Amino acid sequence: MKEVDYKMKTKIDYINKKTKFGFIGMNEEAAKAHNIPWKHKKHPEETIEIYKHMPKDFRTTTEHHEEIERYLMKSKHEKYHEAHANALRFENLNIPFPTKNIKQKLKEEHFKIK
């Protein structure tokens, strides 16, 4: 079985204000978990919102966090809090998210992936 790429045709939408509850990054799966209306009607599953008024390196980190979180929720069926915690753990490891054999590589890093 072929594993899905974690970027999954992601489109980044840079927004001028933070989302409901002050989030600086949001994906459609996290929005569902927080009962936040998702306004991207044409391609909702392909869009991540990022607050654009922050330093570029922090914005890039947030983009990767949202992509990883979305991948874990959509492909591995993790709940929001599990996916968010794992995305934060990956940020702290300071290594790139694997693009091949994702499940195996995450298990090698001691992530509990379904």
TIKOLSE-442187 format. One record per residue (C-alpha): residue number from 0; residue in one letter; x, y, z negated. Coordinates in nm, 2 decimals. Layout:
REM TIKOLSE-442187
<NUM 'A' <X Y Z>>,
...
//
This chain:
REM TIKOLSE-442187
<0 'M' <0.00 0.00 0.00>>,
<1 'K' <0.14 0.34 0.10>>,
<2 'E' <0.17 0.59 -0.17>>,
<3 'V' <0.03 0.94 -0.12>>,
<4 'D' <0.27 1.24 -0.11>>,
<5 'Y' <0.22 1.45 -0.42>>,
<6 'K' <0.21 1.77 -0.21>>,
<7 'M' <-0.10 1.64 -0.03>>,
<8 'K' <-0.13 1.92 0.23>>,
<9 'T' <-0.12 2.19 -0.04>>,
<10 'K' <-0.20 2.55 0.05>>,
<11 'I' <-0.09 2.81 -0.20>>,
<12 'D' <-0.32 3.11 -0.25>>,
<13 'Y' <-0.15 3.40 -0.44>>,
<14 'I' <-0.41 3.59 -0.64>>,
<15 'N' <-0.41 3.94 -0.79>>,
<16 'K' <-0.56 3.85 -1.12>>,
<17 'K' <-0.55 3.56 -1.36>>,
<18 'T' <-0.82 3.30 -1.35>>,
<19 'K' <-1.09 3.25 -1.62>>,
<20 'F' <-0.93 3.20 -1.96>>,
<21 'G' <-0.61 3.37 -1.84>>,
<22 'F' <-0.46 3.07 -1.64>>,
<23 'I' <-0.17 3.18 -1.41>>,
<24 'G' <-0.20 2.87 -1.20>>,
<25 'M' <-0.50 2.65 -1.11>>,
<26 'N' <-0.59 2.35 -0.89>>,
<27 'E' <-0.93 2.22 -0.81>>,
<28 'E' <-0.90 1.92 -1.04>>,
<29 'A' <-0.80 2.14 -1.34>>,
<30 'A' <-1.08 2.38 -1.25>>,
<31 'K' <-1.33 2.09 -1.28>>,
<32 'A' <-1.19 1.99 -1.61>>,
<33 'H' <-1.23 2.34 -1.75>>,
<34 'N' <-1.57 2.40 -1.58>>,
<35 'I' <-1.43 2.69 -1.38>>,
<36 'P' <-1.61 2.76 -1.05>>,
<37 'W' <-1.38 2.68 -0.76>>,
<38 'K' <-1.43 2.94 -0.48>>,
<39 'H' <-1.24 2.77 -0.20>>,
<40 'K' <-1.53 2.63 0.00>>,
<41 'K' <-1.35 2.54 0.32>>,
<42 'H' <-1.06 2.33 0.19>>,
<43 'P' <-1.10 2.32 -0.19>>,
<44 'E' <-0.89 2.01 -0.24>>,
<45 'E' <-0.60 2.17 -0.05>>,
<46 'T' <-0.57 2.50 -0.24>>,
<47 'I' <-0.37 2.59 -0.55>>,
<48 'E' <-0.41 2.94 -0.70>>,
<49 'I' <-0.11 3.12 -0.84>>,
<50 'Y' <-0.11 3.45 -1.01>>,
<51 'K' <0.13 3.66 -0.80>>,
<52 'H' <0.24 3.93 -1.05>>,
<53 'M' <0.51 3.73 -1.22>>,
<54 'P' <0.88 3.66 -1.14>>,
<55 'K' <0.94 3.45 -0.83>>,
<56 'D' <1.12 3.17 -1.02>>,
<57 'F' <0.84 3.14 -1.27>>,
<58 'R' <0.59 3.15 -0.98>>,
<59 'T' <0.78 2.86 -0.81>>,
<60 'T' <0.78 2.66 -1.13>>,
<61 'T' <0.41 2.71 -1.17>>,
<62 'E' <0.35 2.60 -0.81>>,
<63 'H' <0.54 2.27 -0.87>>,
<64 'H' <0.36 2.22 -1.21>>,
<65 'E' <0.02 2.26 -1.04>>,
<66 'E' <0.12 2.02 -0.75>>,
<67 'I' <0.23 1.76 -0.99>>,
<68 'E' <-0.07 1.80 -1.22>>,
<69 'R' <-0.31 1.78 -0.92>>,
<70 'Y' <-0.13 1.47 -0.79>>,
<71 'L' <-0.16 1.29 -1.12>>,
<72 'M' <-0.52 1.38 -1.16>>,
<73 'K' <-0.63 1.30 -0.81>>,
<74 'S' <-0.41 1.00 -0.72>>,
<75 'K' <-0.34 0.84 -1.06>>,
<76 'H' <-0.68 0.94 -1.22>>,
<77 'E' <-0.53 1.10 -1.52>>,
<78 'K' <-0.74 1.33 -1.73>>,
<79 'Y' <-0.64 1.70 -1.73>>,
<80 'H' <-0.46 1.69 -2.06>>,
<81 'E' <-0.25 1.39 -1.97>>,
<82 'A' <-0.16 1.53 -1.63>>,
<83 'H' <-0.08 1.87 -1.78>>,
<84 'A' <0.14 1.72 -2.05>>,
<85 'N' <0.32 1.50 -1.79>>,
<86 'A' <0.37 1.81 -1.56>>,
<87 'L' <0.52 2.00 -1.85>>,
<88 'R' <0.75 1.70 -1.94>>,
<89 'F' <0.87 1.69 -1.58>>,
<90 'E' <0.95 2.06 -1.60>>,
<91 'N' <1.16 2.00 -1.91>>,
<92 'L' <1.35 1.72 -1.75>>,
<93 'N' <1.48 1.97 -1.50>>,
<94 'I' <1.48 1.72 -1.21>>,
<95 'P' <1.28 1.73 -0.88>>,
<96 'F' <0.96 1.53 -0.87>>,
<97 'P' <1.01 1.22 -0.67>>,
<98 'T' <0.87 1.21 -0.31>>,
<99 'K' <0.90 0.83 -0.26>>,
<100 'N' <0.82 0.54 -0.49>>,
<101 'I' <0.67 0.79 -0.72>>,
<102 'K' <0.50 0.55 -0.96>>,
<103 'Q' <0.82 0.34 -1.00>>,
<104 'K' <1.04 0.65 -1.05>>,
<105 'L' <0.80 0.80 -1.31>>,
<106 'K' <0.80 0.47 -1.50>>,
<107 'E' <1.18 0.47 -1.50>>,
<108 'E' <1.16 0.82 -1.67>>,
<109 'H' <0.92 0.66 -1.93>>,
<110 'F' <0.60 0.83 -1.80>>,
<111 'K' <0.29 0.64 -1.88>>,
<112 'I' <0.13 0.63 -1.53>>,
<113 'K' <-0.18 0.43 -1.45>>,
//
